[in-house]
Amino acid sequence: MVATGTTADAIGRAADALRANIRDVPDFPSPGVIFKDITPVLASPSAFATVVDAIAAVAAAHGATLIAGIEARGFLLAAPAAYQIGAGVVPIRKQGKLPGATIAQSYDLEYGSATLEVHADAFGTGERVLIVDDVLATGGTATAAAALVERAGATPLGLVVLLELTFLPGRARVAPLSVDAVLAVD
């Protein structure tokens, strides 16, 4: 989805808030990596509100009935955005963290594999789901989340992230799912 009008304005304000509040942490989690820490954004009431407003604007433009947050920072972003537009929120968790019947989706990482789960009854047929996470890197987690939404009978509308690491193939890997990134990082 290409942001237009009010959505583009909200994303622009959120990008400014991210630029002003993201902290670079060198050599984390390993030497040579510069980690983009969003905790200062979360700690700033105005920056956090601006980011949530942008996610809510994207969700509303998509006509989302549910917002799915990917563990764990996606939860922090999805819940207030869902509340703001009157949508439900669904947690997409790491394997073994949800009680009851679940649907699982495994995916490959650069250093191994992982599995995401969602409650088997989390999505109803015909639900329109926007997926939210903090970062789009290689796209494995987002692709697995979209597969879970589809397998549960709902329609994944797109992915919204705070940061897209454009030097990695995430956007291409999640295609044809649309991606709204608040800020691109080269």
N, CA and C atoms as an extended XYZ file, in Angstrom:
558
Properties=species:S:1:pos:R:3:atomname:S:1:resname:S:1:resid:I:1 pbc="F F F"
N         0.849       -1.184        0.000 N   MET     1
C         0.000        0.000        0.000 CA  MET     1
C         0.886        1.234        0.000 C   MET     1
N         0.557        2.195       -0.806 N   VAL     2
C         1.277        3.459       -0.827 CA  VAL     2
C         0.492        4.448        0.025 C   VAL     2
N         1.176        5.034        0.991 N   ALA     3
C         0.520        5.972        1.896 CA  ALA     3
C         0.157        7.252        1.147 C   ALA     3
N        -1.051        7.719        1.369 N   THR     4
C        -1.496        8.959        0.752 CA  THR     4
C        -2.178        9.834        1.793 C   THR     4
N        -2.210       11.137        1.532 N   GLY     5
C        -2.944       12.069        2.379 CA  GLY     5
C        -2.579       11.971        3.844 C   GLY     5
N        -3.590       11.781        4.669 N   THR     6
C        -3.418       11.760        6.114 CA  THR     6
C        -2.473       10.650        6.553 C   THR     6
N        -2.539        9.486        5.914 N   THR     7
C        -1.646        8.387        6.268 CA  THR     7
C        -0.196        8.779        6.012 C   THR     7
N         0.083        9.374        4.870 N   ALA     8
C         1.452        9.804        4.556 CA  ALA     8
C         1.934       10.842        5.561 C   ALA     8
N         1.057       11.760        5.949 N   ASP     9
C         1.430       12.769        6.940 CA  ASP     9
C         1.761       12.122        8.286 C   ASP     9
N         0.935       11.154        8.698 N   ALA    10
C         1.166       10.461        9.968 CA  ALA    10
C         2.482        9.691        9.925 C   ALA    10
N         2.772        9.026        8.814 N   ILE    11
C         4.026        8.294        8.677 CA  ILE    11
C         5.211        9.258        8.689 C   ILE    11
N         5.075       10.396        8.040 N   GLY    12
C         6.144       11.394        8.041 CA  GLY    12
C         6.451       11.901        9.440 C   GLY    12
N         5.412       12.174       10.222 N   ARG    13
C         5.622       12.622       11.609 CA  ARG    13
C         6.284       11.516       12.434 C   ARG    13
N         5.853       10.274       12.205 N   ALA    14
C         6.437        9.146       12.941 CA  ALA    14
C         7.895        8.944       12.548 C   ALA    14
N         8.230        9.117       11.274 N   ALA    15
C         9.628        8.990       10.836 CA  ALA    15
C        10.494       10.026       11.536 C   ALA    15
N         9.991       11.252       11.660 N   ASP    16
C        10.736       12.296       12.378 CA  ASP    16
C        10.939       11.906       13.839 C   ASP    16
N         9.897       11.360       14.466 N   ALA    17
C         9.998       10.931       15.869 CA  ALA    17
C        11.014        9.803       16.022 C   ALA    17
N        11.030        8.888       15.065 N   LEU    18
C        12.009        7.796       15.121 CA  LEU    18
C        13.427        8.331       14.974 C   LEU    18
N        13.647        9.186       13.980 N   ARG    19
C        14.991        9.746       13.769 CA  ARG    19
C        15.505       10.448       15.030 C   ARG    19
N        14.604       11.137       15.726 N   ALA    20
C        14.996       11.904       16.904 CA  ALA    20
C        15.190       11.043       18.150 C   ALA    20
N        14.653        9.814       18.151 N   ASN    21
C        14.642        9.037       19.383 CA  ASN    21
C        15.307        7.670       19.322 C   ASN    21
N        15.609        7.160       18.149 N   ILE    22
C        16.250        5.841       18.078 CA  ILE    22
C        17.706        5.959       18.523 C   ILE    22
N        18.119        4.958       19.275 N   ARG    23
C        19.499        4.923       19.767 CA  ARG    23
C        20.251        3.819       19.025 C   ARG    23
N        21.420        4.142       18.511 N   ASP    24
C        22.292        3.138       17.893 CA  ASP    24
C        23.153        2.501       18.982 C   ASP    24
N        23.167        1.171       19.005 N   VAL    25
C        23.982        0.423       19.967 CA  VAL    25
C        24.992       -0.392       19.158 C   VAL    25
N        26.257        0.053       19.145 N   PRO    26
C        27.264       -0.664       18.369 CA  PRO    26
C        27.575       -2.040       18.956 C   PRO    26
N        27.897       -2.959       18.058 N   ASP    27
C        28.350       -4.304       18.427 CA  ASP    27
C        27.330       -5.099       19.247 C   ASP    27
N        26.048       -4.890       18.966 N   PHE    28
C        24.994       -5.676       19.613 CA  PHE    28
C        24.065       -6.215       18.544 C   PHE    28
N        23.732       -7.467       18.551 N   PRO    29
C        24.087       -8.508       19.512 CA  PRO    29
C        25.436       -9.173       19.242 C   PRO    29
N        26.122       -8.744       18.187 N   SER    30
C        27.438       -9.315       17.895 CA  SER    30
C        28.323       -8.227       17.292 C   SER    30
N        29.643       -8.426       17.311 N   PRO    31
C        30.559       -7.417       16.778 CA  PRO    31
C        30.250       -7.055       15.324 C   PRO    31
N        30.294       -5.749       15.054 N   GLY    32
C        30.051       -5.258       13.705 CA  GLY    32
C        28.615       -4.870       13.425 C   GLY    32
N        27.685       -5.282       14.278 N   VAL    33
C        26.266       -4.968       14.098 CA  VAL    33
C        25.954       -3.681       14.853 C   VAL    33
N        25.193       -2.800       14.211 N   ILE    34
C        24.693       -1.602       14.889 CA  ILE    34
C        23.202       -1.811       15.113 C   ILE    34
N        22.834       -2.080       16.360 N   PHE    35
C        21.455       -2.356       16.741 CA  PHE    35
C        20.683       -1.053       16.841 C   PHE    35
N        19.504       -1.008       16.254 N   LYS    36
C        18.623        0.155       16.325 CA  LYS    36
C        17.656       -0.057       17.483 C   LYS    36
N        17.908        0.625       18.584 N   ASP    37
C        17.143        0.457       19.815 CA  ASP    37
C        15.947        1.409       19.830 C   ASP    37
N        14.732        0.838       19.882 N   ILE    38
C        13.524        1.667       19.873 CA  ILE    38
C        13.031        2.008       21.276 C   ILE    38
N        13.715        1.527       22.331 N   THR    39
C        13.200        1.804       23.672 CA  THR    39
C        13.108        3.296       24.000 C   THR    39
N        13.987        4.171       23.478 N   PRO    40
C        13.774        5.598       23.725 CA  PRO    40
C        12.475        6.122       23.089 C   PRO    40
N        12.062        5.535       21.972 N   VAL    41
C        10.789        5.912       21.340 CA  VAL    41
C         9.639        5.530       22.262 C   VAL    41
N         9.704        4.325       22.819 N   LEU    42
C         8.650        3.846       23.714 CA  LEU    42
C         8.581        4.664       24.992 C   LEU    42
N         9.730        5.157       25.453 N   ALA    43
C         9.796        5.927       26.705 CA  ALA    43
C         9.336        7.366       26.551 C   ALA    43
N         9.286        7.859       25.327 N   SER    44
C         8.859        9.240       25.083 CA  SER    44
C         7.363        9.250       24.776 C   SER    44
N         6.547        9.831       25.652 N   PRO    45
C         5.105        9.833       25.384 CA  PRO    45
C         4.736       10.421       24.023 C   PRO    45
N         5.395       11.508       23.636 N   SER    46
C         5.025       12.129       22.357 CA  SER    46
C         5.502       11.293       21.172 C   SER    46
N         6.713       10.738       21.239 N   ALA    47
C         7.203        9.906       20.139 CA  ALA    47
C         6.372        8.631       20.016 C   ALA    47
N         6.079        8.006       21.146 N   PHE    48
C         5.278        6.786       21.136 CA  PHE    48
C         3.895        7.056       20.550 C   PHE    48
N         3.261        8.131       20.971 N   ALA    49
C         1.936        8.476       20.455 CA  ALA    49
C         1.977        8.723       18.950 C   ALA    49
N         3.014        9.393       18.490 N   THR    50
C         3.152        9.686       17.064 CA  THR    50
C         3.306        8.408       16.252 C   THR    50
N         4.093        7.467       16.764 N   VAL    51
C         4.292        6.180       16.085 CA  VAL    51
C         2.988        5.380       16.069 C   VAL    51
N         2.301        5.325       17.198 N   VAL    52
C         1.029        4.595       17.269 CA  VAL    52
C         0.000        5.217       16.329 C   VAL    52
N        -0.043        6.545       16.275 N   ASP    53
C        -0.963        7.219       15.351 CA  ASP    53
C        -0.706        6.799       13.909 C   ASP    53
N         0.563        6.671       13.529 N   ALA    54
C         0.899        6.264       12.160 CA  ALA    54
C         0.450        4.837       11.889 C   ALA    54
N         0.694        3.936       12.826 N   ILE    55
C         0.263        2.545       12.645 CA  ILE    55
C        -1.251        2.475       12.559 C   ILE    55
N        -1.937        3.211       13.401 N   ALA    56
C        -3.400        3.235       13.368 CA  ALA    56
C        -3.914        3.789       12.042 C   ALA    56
N        -3.252        4.812       11.514 N   ALA    57
C        -3.664        5.379       10.224 CA  ALA    57
C        -3.514        4.353        9.106 C   ALA    57
N        -2.422        3.594        9.118 N   VAL    58
C        -2.225        2.545        8.109 CA  VAL    58
C        -3.296        1.478        8.264 C   VAL    58
N        -3.545        1.053        9.502 N   ALA    59
C        -4.559        0.019        9.753 CA  ALA    59
C        -5.936        0.469        9.283 C   ALA    59
N        -6.281        1.707        9.576 N   ALA    60
C        -7.584        2.234        9.148 CA  ALA    60
C        -7.668        2.313        7.630 C   ALA    60
N        -6.587        2.752        6.984 N   ALA    61
C        -6.588        2.845        5.520 CA  ALA    61
C        -6.754        1.473        4.873 C   ALA    61
N        -6.216        0.438        5.506 N   HIS    62
C        -6.362       -0.930        5.005 CA  HIS    62
C        -7.738       -1.519        5.315 C   HIS    62
N        -8.467       -0.923        6.235 N   GLY    63
C        -9.738       -1.493        6.661 CA  GLY    63
C        -9.560       -2.702        7.560 C   GLY    63
N        -8.521       -2.683        8.395 N   ALA    64
C        -8.227       -3.808        9.278 CA  ALA    64
C        -9.317       -3.987       10.328 C   ALA    64
N        -9.696       -5.248       10.557 N   THR    65
C       -10.602       -5.578       11.653 CA  THR    65
C        -9.835       -6.128       12.848 C   THR    65
N        -8.620       -6.588       12.594 N   LEU    66
C        -7.711       -7.069       13.635 CA  LEU    66
C        -6.297       -6.584       13.322 C   LEU    66
N        -5.530       -6.348       14.381 N   ILE    67
C        -4.110       -6.048       14.210 CA  ILE    67
C        -3.344       -7.138       14.960 C   ILE    67
N        -2.452       -7.804       14.257 N   ALA    68
C        -1.648       -8.868       14.853 CA  ALA    68
C        -0.252       -8.344       15.139 C   ALA    68
N         0.162       -8.423       16.393 N   GLY    69
C         1.490       -7.984       16.795 CA  GLY    69
C         2.413       -9.167       16.959 C   GLY    69
N         3.592       -9.077       16.347 N   ILE    70
C         4.581      -10.142       16.446 CA  ILE    70
C         5.422       -9.921       17.700 C   ILE    70
N         5.621      -11.006       18.445 N   GLU    71
C         6.382      -10.960       19.697 CA  GLU    71
C         7.760      -10.349       19.477 C   GLU    71
N         8.190       -9.520       20.382 N   ALA    72
C         7.494       -8.954       21.514 CA  ALA    72
C         7.210       -7.473       21.275 C   ALA    72
N         8.084       -6.790       20.557 N   ARG    73
C         7.856       -5.349       20.366 CA  ARG    73
C         6.631       -5.071       19.525 C   ARG    73
N         6.257       -5.998       18.669 N   GLY    74
C         5.022       -5.832       17.896 CA  GLY    74
C         3.795       -5.729       18.779 C   GLY    74
N         3.814       -6.401       19.956 N   PHE    75
C         2.694       -6.304       20.901 CA  PHE    75
C         2.520       -4.869       21.366 C   PHE    75
N         3.670       -4.226       21.680 N   LEU    76
C         3.642       -2.875       22.230 CA  LEU    76
C         3.071       -1.865       21.248 C   LEU    76
N         3.213       -2.156       19.961 N   LEU    77
C         2.747       -1.251       18.909 CA  LEU    77
C         1.334       -1.591       18.451 C   LEU    77
N         1.019       -2.877       18.374 N   ALA    78
C        -0.275       -3.314       17.843 CA  ALA    78
C        -1.433       -2.967       18.770 C   ALA    78
N        -1.255       -3.193       20.065 N   ALA    79
C        -2.373       -3.012       20.993 CA  ALA    79
C        -2.918       -1.586       21.018 C   ALA    79
N        -2.095       -0.554       21.198 N   PRO    80
C        -2.675        0.784       21.225 CA  PRO    80
C        -3.228        1.223       19.860 C   PRO    80
N        -2.622        0.748       18.763 N   ALA    81
C        -3.145        1.093       17.437 CA  ALA    81
C        -4.513        0.441       17.222 C   ALA    81
N        -4.651       -0.810       17.639 N   ALA    82
C        -5.936       -1.507       17.515 CA  ALA    82
C        -7.005       -0.804       18.345 C   ALA    82
N        -6.661       -0.447       19.558 N   TYR    83
C        -7.597        0.274       20.417 CA  TYR    83
C        -8.049        1.577       19.762 C   TYR    83
N        -7.099        2.283       19.171 N   GLN    84
C        -7.390        3.586       18.572 CA  GLN    84
C        -8.401        3.487       17.437 C   GLN    84
N        -8.364        2.411       16.636 N   ILE    85
C        -9.287        2.307       15.495 CA  ILE    85
C       -10.471        1.382       15.768 C   ILE    85
N       -10.559        0.858       16.993 N   GLY    86
C       -11.676       -0.017       17.329 CA  GLY    86
C       -11.543       -1.413       16.751 C   GLY    86
N       -10.323       -1.870       16.580 N   ALA    87
C       -10.073       -3.220       16.075 CA  ALA    87
C        -9.614       -4.104       17.230 C   ALA    87
N        -9.653       -5.407       17.002 N   GLY    88
C        -9.108       -6.343       17.971 CA  GLY    88
C        -7.610       -6.480       17.764 C   GLY    88
N        -6.957       -7.068       18.757 N   VAL    89
C        -5.515       -7.310       18.665 CA  VAL    89
C        -5.252       -8.787       18.937 C   VAL    89
N        -4.330       -9.357       18.161 N   VAL    90
C        -3.967      -10.767       18.295 CA  VAL    90
C        -2.456      -10.869       18.459 C   VAL    90
N        -1.997      -11.562       19.510 N   PRO    91
C        -0.558      -11.777       19.659 CA  PRO    91
C        -0.087      -12.970       18.832 C   PRO    91
N         0.984      -12.765       18.097 N   ILE    92
C         1.670      -13.860       17.406 CA  ILE    92
C         2.928      -14.110       18.219 C   ILE    92
N         3.000      -15.326       18.815 N   ARG    93
C         4.008      -15.602       19.824 CA  ARG    93
C         5.028      -16.620       19.370 C   ARG    93
N         6.127      -16.659       20.101 N   LYS    94
C         7.114      -17.715       19.920 CA  LYS    94
C         6.501      -19.025       20.408 C   LYS    94
N         6.984      -20.116       19.868 N   GLN    95
C         6.437      -21.432       20.179 CA  GLN    95
C         6.439      -21.717       21.681 C   GLN    95
N         5.315      -22.287       22.136 N   GLY    96
C         5.204      -22.714       23.524 CA  GLY    96
C         4.755      -21.652       24.500 C   GLY    96
N         4.380      -20.471       24.025 N   LYS    97
C         4.012      -19.376       24.916 CA  LYS    97
C         2.505      -19.183       25.055 C   LYS    97
N         1.709      -19.850       24.221 N   LEU    98
C         0.259      -19.679       24.261 CA  LEU    98
C        -0.412      -20.925       24.849 C   LEU    98
N        -1.407      -20.725       25.705 N   PRO    99
C        -2.156      -21.874       26.225 CA  PRO    99
C        -3.197      -22.319       25.199 C   PRO    99
N        -3.615      -23.547       25.266 N   GLY   100
C        -4.680      -24.028       24.395 CA  GLY   100
C        -4.182      -24.417       23.018 C   GLY   100
N        -5.141      -24.663       22.139 N   ALA   101
C        -4.849      -25.113       20.775 CA  ALA   101
C        -4.241      -23.985       19.963 C   ALA   101
N        -3.167      -24.310       19.243 N   THR   102
C        -2.479      -23.303       18.432 CA  THR   102
C        -2.232      -23.823       17.026 C   THR   102
N        -1.929      -22.895       16.148 N   ILE   103
C        -1.430      -23.182       14.803 CA  ILE   103
C         0.012      -22.698       14.803 C   ILE   103
N         0.924      -23.502       14.256 N   ALA   104
C         2.340      -23.154       14.266 CA  ALA   104
C         2.861      -22.992       12.846 C   ALA   104
N         3.866      -22.132       12.719 N   GLN   105
C         4.534      -21.928       11.436 CA  GLN   105
C         6.026      -21.781       11.705 C   GLN   105
N         6.820      -22.687       11.153 N   SER   106
C         8.267      -22.613       11.305 CA  SER   106
C         8.863      -21.836       10.142 C   SER   106
N        10.034      -21.265       10.389 N   TYR   107
C        10.721      -20.500        9.349 CA  TYR   107
C        12.216      -20.518        9.628 C   TYR   107
N        12.983      -20.233        8.599 N   ASP   108
C        14.440      -20.232        8.719 CA  ASP   108
C        14.957      -18.853        9.080 C   ASP   108
N        15.983      -18.856        9.906 N   LEU   109
C        16.716      -17.656       10.281 CA  LEU   109
C        18.119      -17.760        9.714 C   LEU   109
N        18.875      -16.688        9.821 N   GLU   110
C        20.250      -16.710        9.345 CA  GLU   110
C        21.072      -17.752       10.104 C   GLU   110
N        20.684      -18.021       11.338 N   TYR   111
C        21.477      -18.868       12.227 CA  TYR   111
C        20.725      -20.108       12.703 C   TYR   111
N        19.639      -20.481       12.062 N   GLY   112
C        18.883      -21.653       12.485 CA  GLY   112
C        17.445      -21.558       12.030 C   GLY   112
N        16.535      -21.953       12.908 N   SER   113
C        15.113      -21.867       12.589 CA  SER   113
C        14.349      -21.476       13.841 C   SER   113
N        13.110      -21.063       13.648 N   ALA   114
C        12.238      -20.670       14.754 CA  ALA   114
C        10.810      -21.021       14.366 C   ALA   114
N         9.925      -20.944       15.340 N   THR   115
C         8.516      -21.241       15.103 CA  THR   115
C         7.667      -20.191       15.795 C   THR   115
N         6.664      -19.705       15.078 N   LEU   116
C         5.662      -18.796       15.640 CA  LEU   116
C         4.358      -19.556       15.807 C   LEU   116
N         3.549      -19.108       16.756 N   GLU   117
C         2.244      -19.711       16.972 CA  GLU   117
C         1.193      -18.637       17.199 C   GLU   117
N        -0.046      -19.033       16.937 N   VAL   118
C        -1.200      -18.195       17.217 CA  VAL   118
C        -2.304      -19.142       17.687 C   VAL   118
N        -3.196      -18.642       18.515 N   HIS   119
C        -4.323      -19.480       18.918 CA  HIS   119
C        -5.096      -19.911       17.680 C   HIS   119
N        -5.537      -21.155       17.673 N   ALA   120
C        -6.251      -21.716       16.526 CA  ALA   120
C        -7.528      -20.936       16.211 C   ALA   120
N        -8.131      -20.323       17.226 N   ASP   121
C        -9.374      -19.575       17.014 CA  ASP   121
C        -9.165      -18.057       17.021 C   ASP   121
N        -7.922      -17.609       16.818 N   ALA   122
C        -7.605      -16.179       16.906 CA  ALA   122
C        -8.235      -15.355       15.790 C   ALA   122
N        -8.364      -15.944       14.614 N   PHE   123
C        -8.871      -15.210       13.459 CA  PHE   123
C       -10.115      -15.903       12.926 C   PHE   123
N       -11.149      -15.127       12.682 N   GLY   124
C       -12.328      -15.674       12.047 CA  GLY   124
C       -12.219      -15.554       10.537 C   GLY   124
N       -12.954      -16.403        9.856 N   THR   125
C       -12.992      -16.319        8.398 CA  THR   125
C       -13.476      -14.933        7.993 C   THR   125
N       -12.769      -14.343        7.069 N   GLY   126
C       -13.138      -13.014        6.586 CA  GLY   126
C       -12.518      -11.867        7.362 C   GLY   126
N       -11.840      -12.165        8.484 N   GLU   127
C       -11.168      -11.084        9.218 CA  GLU   127
C       -10.075      -10.491        8.338 C   GLU   127
N        -9.896       -9.180        8.469 N   ARG   128
C        -8.886       -8.443        7.700 CA  ARG   128
C        -7.800       -8.020        8.689 C   ARG   128
N        -6.599       -8.585        8.509 N   VAL   129
C        -5.558       -8.491        9.529 CA  VAL   129
C        -4.340       -7.711        9.032 C   VAL   129
N        -3.979       -6.677        9.777 N   LEU   130
C        -2.729       -5.972        9.550 CA  LEU   130
C        -1.712       -6.534       10.534 C   LEU   130
N        -0.532       -6.875       10.053 N   ILE   131
C         0.535       -7.432       10.878 CA  ILE   131
C         1.498       -6.305       11.239 C   ILE   131
N         1.903       -6.261       12.509 N   VAL   132
C         2.763       -5.185       13.008 CA  VAL   132
C         4.005       -5.775       13.674 C   VAL   132
N         5.152       -5.197       13.360 N   ASP   133
C         6.401       -5.550       14.028 CA  ASP   133
C         7.276       -4.307       14.079 C   ASP   133
N         8.373       -4.405       14.808 N   ASP   134
C         9.251       -3.245       14.927 CA  ASP   134
C        10.193       -3.118       13.742 C   ASP   134
N        10.743       -4.249       13.253 N   VAL   135
C        11.764       -4.203       12.206 CA  VAL   135
C        11.473       -5.243       11.125 C   VAL   135
N        11.677       -4.853        9.878 N   LEU   136
C        11.691       -5.789        8.760 CA  LEU   136
C        13.138       -5.934        8.332 C   LEU   136
N        13.673       -7.142        8.484 N   ALA   137
C        15.061       -7.418        8.097 CA  ALA   137
C        15.050       -8.413        6.946 C   ALA   137
N        15.175       -9.684        7.243 N   THR   138
C        15.209      -10.700        6.180 CA  THR   138
C        13.819      -11.138        5.742 C   THR   138
N        12.801      -10.847        6.543 N   GLY   139
C        11.427      -11.162        6.171 CA  GLY   139
C        10.915      -12.506        6.633 C   GLY   139
N        11.737      -13.311        7.263 N   GLY   140
C        11.306      -14.634        7.690 CA  GLY   140
C        10.176      -14.609        8.698 C   GLY   140
N        10.301      -13.774        9.707 N   THR   141
C         9.278      -13.686       10.742 CA  THR   141
C         7.962      -13.172       10.157 C   THR   141
N         8.025      -12.139        9.346 N   ALA   142
C         6.813      -11.573        8.744 CA  ALA   142
C         6.134      -12.555        7.800 C   ALA   142
N         6.922      -13.287        7.036 N   THR   143
C         6.357      -14.290        6.128 CA  THR   143
C         5.650      -15.386        6.915 C   THR   143
N         6.262      -15.829        8.005 N   ALA   144
C         5.636      -16.849        8.852 CA  ALA   144
C         4.345      -16.318        9.474 C   ALA   144
N         4.351      -15.070        9.932 N   ALA   145
C         3.153      -14.473       10.526 CA  ALA   145
C         2.020      -14.396        9.500 C   ALA   145
N         2.324      -13.969        8.288 N   ALA   146
C         1.297      -13.894        7.241 CA  ALA   146
C         0.748      -15.281        6.922 C   ALA   146
N         1.617      -16.291        6.906 N   ALA   147
C         1.165      -17.661        6.651 CA  ALA   147
C         0.218      -18.132        7.751 C   ALA   147
N         0.501      -17.788        9.000 N   LEU   148
C        -0.393      -18.142       10.105 CA  LEU   148
C        -1.770      -17.504        9.932 C   LEU   148
N        -1.785      -16.235        9.569 N   VAL   149
C        -3.049      -15.528        9.360 CA  VAL   149
C        -3.862      -16.227        8.270 C   VAL   149
N        -3.221      -16.535        7.158 N   GLU   150
C        -3.911      -17.211        6.044 CA  GLU   150
C        -4.400      -18.595        6.444 C   GLU   150
N        -3.557      -19.367        7.113 N   ARG   151
C        -3.933      -20.721        7.509 CA  ARG   151
C        -5.120      -20.726        8.460 C   ARG   151
N        -5.275      -19.653        9.229 N   ALA   152
C        -6.389      -19.539       10.164 CA  ALA   152
C        -7.656      -19.025        9.486 C   ALA   152
N        -7.599      -18.758        8.179 N   GLY   153
C        -8.787      -18.358        7.431 CA  GLY   153
C        -9.001      -16.874        7.284 C   GLY   153
N        -8.061      -16.072        7.732 N   ALA   154
C        -8.202      -14.619        7.620 CA  ALA   154
C        -7.353      -14.103        6.457 C   ALA   154
N        -7.505      -12.825        6.174 N   THR   155
C        -6.778      -12.197        5.074 CA  THR   155
C        -5.705      -11.266        5.619 C   THR   155
N        -4.417      -11.566        5.349 N   PRO   156
C        -3.371      -10.617        5.742 CA  PRO   156
C        -3.374       -9.438        4.773 C   PRO   156
N        -3.571       -8.247        5.313 N   LEU   157
C        -3.675       -7.040        4.489 CA  LEU   157
C        -2.326       -6.432        4.163 C   LEU   157
N        -1.396       -6.587        5.060 N   GLY   158
C        -0.092       -5.981        4.873 CA  GLY   158
C         0.685       -6.039        6.161 C   GLY   158
N         1.875       -5.495        6.087 N   LEU   159
C         2.791       -5.440        7.212 CA  LEU   159
C         3.167       -3.988        7.428 C   LEU   159
N         3.138       -3.556        8.672 N   VAL   160
C         3.647       -2.228        9.007 CA  VAL   160
C         4.752       -2.411       10.048 C   VAL   160
N         5.869       -1.747        9.801 N   VAL   161
C         7.033       -1.820       10.682 CA  VAL   161
C         7.559       -0.418       10.949 C   VAL   161
N         8.240       -0.275       12.067 N   LEU   162
C         8.877        1.009       12.342 CA  LEU   162
C        10.084        1.204       11.450 C   LEU   162
N        10.918        0.153       11.355 N   LEU   163
C        12.162        0.255       10.605 CA  LEU   163
C        12.246       -0.851        9.568 C   LEU   163
N        12.664       -0.483        8.368 N   GLU   164
C        12.972       -1.472        7.340 CA  GLU   164
C        14.460       -1.379        7.045 C   GLU   164
N        15.157       -2.484        7.239 N   LEU   165
C        16.583       -2.538        6.920 CA  LEU   165
C        16.696       -2.844        5.432 C   LEU   165
N        16.838       -1.789        4.632 N   THR   166
C        16.740       -1.926        3.176 CA  THR   166
C        17.918       -2.665        2.558 C   THR   166
N        19.008       -2.853        3.308 N   PHE   167
C        20.152       -3.592        2.782 CA  PHE   167
C        19.950       -5.106        2.907 C   PHE   167
N        18.806       -5.512        3.485 N   LEU   168
C        18.452       -6.925        3.579 CA  LEU   168
C        17.215       -7.184        2.715 C   LEU   168
N        16.957       -8.445        2.332 N   PRO   169
C        15.907       -8.737        1.343 CA  PRO   169
C        14.495       -8.910        1.896 C   PRO   169
N        14.190       -8.304        3.032 N   GLY   170
C        12.893       -8.513        3.660 CA  GLY   170
C        11.693       -8.194        2.796 C   GLY   170
N        11.692       -7.029        2.168 N   ARG   171
C        10.538       -6.611        1.364 CA  ARG   171
C        10.282       -7.591        0.222 C   ARG   171
N        11.343       -8.013       -0.453 N   ALA   172
C        11.187       -8.965       -1.551 CA  ALA   172
C        10.667      -10.307       -1.039 C   ALA   172
N        11.124      -10.708        0.135 N   ARG   173
C        10.721      -12.008        0.672 CA  ARG   173
C         9.258      -12.038        1.084 C   ARG   173
N         8.721      -10.931        1.565 N   VAL   174
C         7.322      -10.920        2.006 CA  VAL   174
C         6.339      -10.640        0.873 C   VAL   174
N         6.863      -10.267       -0.293 N   ALA   175
C         5.981       -9.992       -1.435 CA  ALA   175
C         5.129      -11.225       -1.721 C   ALA   175
N         3.892      -11.029       -2.087 N   PRO   176
C         3.206       -9.809       -2.486 CA  PRO   176
C         2.556       -9.018       -1.349 C   PRO   176
N         2.822       -9.380       -0.093 N   LEU   177
C         2.286       -8.631        1.033 CA  LEU   177
C         2.809       -7.196        0.969 C   LEU   177
N         1.906       -6.243        1.107 N   SER   178
C         2.356       -4.847        1.082 CA  SER   178
C         3.088       -4.506        2.366 C   SER   178
N         4.028       -3.591        2.278 N   VAL   179
C         4.833       -3.185        3.423 CA  VAL   179
C         4.760       -1.669        3.566 C   VAL   179
N         4.410       -1.227        4.771 N   ASP   180
C         4.499        0.182        5.128 CA  ASP   180
C         5.567        0.294        6.192 C   ASP   180
N         6.696        0.902        5.844 N   ALA   181
C         7.776        1.118        6.793 CA  ALA   181
C         7.824        2.585        7.145 C   ALA   181
N         7.822        2.862        8.434 N   VAL   182
C         7.880        4.259        8.872 CA  VAL   182
C         9.221        4.881        8.475 C   VAL   182
N        10.304        4.112        8.648 N   LEU   183
C        11.625        4.652        8.355 CA  LEU   183
C        12.478        3.578        7.714 C   LEU   183
N        13.101        3.907        6.579 N   ALA   184
C        14.030        3.001        5.914 CA  ALA   184
C        15.435        3.275        6.424 C   ALA   184
N        16.156        2.199        6.737 N   VAL   185
C        17.523        2.304        7.233 CA  VAL   185
C        18.429        1.627        6.238 C   VAL   185
N        19.390        2.390        5.683 N   ASP   186
C        20.327        1.837        4.706 CA  ASP   186
C        21.512        1.193        5.394 C   ASP   186
